[in-house]
Amino acid sequence: MAQYAFGFLNFILDPVLNPLLKIVSPLWFLIIITFVITLIVTLVYKYTTNQELVKRLRDEMKDIQKQMKEYQHDVEKVKDLQKQSFEKMGVQFKQSMRPMIITMIPMIIILGWLATSLSYDSLKPNEIFNIELEATQFNSTVLLNASSLEVLDENEKKAEPIAKWTAKGKEGKHLLEFKFLGEKEDKIYAKEILISERSEYNEPIENINDGFVKGIKIGNKPLKIAGLSWFWAYFILAIVFNALLRKLLKVY
């Protein structure tokens, strides 16, 4: 089910975002995308909320906080101020619900696409990488056929329960074929990989779980953007852009 969902996301966003990802570094790509997303979300929030009301609520809540410090020894007064604060917070929350509903589904779609496109680094031409097949039983025999790659190990391996190979190849798409030698019948599995200088890759992990093979894993390294995963890099950039855009656009 997850693979179908990811495929649908790629179908929608690949034609729009992939060309940009191919011409700029992952860092600049994430900076541009995060800025655009944050700008759109900020504008939606500004024009779907009553900004005068939100500003008044914020000012009143700040005033209540000051009063709570002044009357901190008066328990009844503090309780009354807290009640007023909660009421205003409720009104403020209602104001934020509309932009949240409008932007929620597009945000899920875009973040899902980022998760599938920026989680791993690409396999580079002539760079050695790992290929793994995990079987459900120990000592299963697996044959690897990858004629367009230079496989640096014996093609036939025992899965204990993981069969491992190392390989390298030229830029482009390559097909891996695994022949699982079973007691009653042989099973054939295929996986396409992509070797590229650019920031692009095929999903490196394929879960199978058919009773013979658990899955296939290609050794793409996790992608680091300024030393962080894509999510934390996006999260930090979004906080910075949100603060700047709200101040610039006078959004409360």
PyMOL commands that set and color helices and strands:
alter all, ss='L'
color gray80, all
select helices_A, chain A and resi 2-23+26-48+51-70+75-117+230-249
alter helices_A, ss='H'
color red, helices_A
select strands_A, chain A and resi 129-135+140-145+150-151+156-159+162-168+172-181+186-195+205-207+213-218
alter strands_A, ss='S'
color yellow, strands_A
deselect
rebuild
show_as cartoon
